[in-house]
Each structure stands twice: as structure tokens, then as C-alpha cells.
Amino acid sequence: MVELIVPYENRMEEAYIYQRQKYLNLTKELEDAGYKAVVMPVEIGARGFIGSLIYDHLTKLSICDNKTKALKLLVEKAENSS
């Protein structure tokens, strides 16, 4: 599960932890039903700062070749959302 979160830069870690905890029950239910579930909060600060874990998430999603393009699109979406 991927969710774009756009917190203020000084609350990025707090927002990331909140989003991970928000989906714990759903993740457990899916895993109990035999599915593999991974929660990936994508954090882009309200001013366009990119969270450090986003690079790992893009790699896990096999978006390795076009990371720069993907990051630009994510920043645009975040800026439009804030």
C-alpha cells in the first residue's frame, strides 16, 4: 500500500510513523488471509522536501531506471496537494 503524505518538514518522521501505524490492522488482516502486504508511506514535505525512505520505496517498486522522473512527479503532486 502506497500513500502520499504531505506533512510540514518538521513533522515528517511523526507523519511517517502515524501512517505506518494507521495500516497495521489492515496489514495483519491481509497477511492472515494469505496475502503479502507492505505499507509504504511516501513522504514529501509541504515545501517539496523529499523523505529519505522514498528511494528505498522506489527500488522496492522496481522504479529504478526513472527515479528522477518519478521524484519530480511526486514533488509536483505534493506541491499541488498542499
Secondary structure, 3 states (H helix, E strand, C coil): CEEEECCCHHHHHHHHHHHHHHCHHHHHHHHHCCCCCCCEEEEECCCCCECCCHHHHHHHCCCCCCHHHHHHHHHHHHHHHC
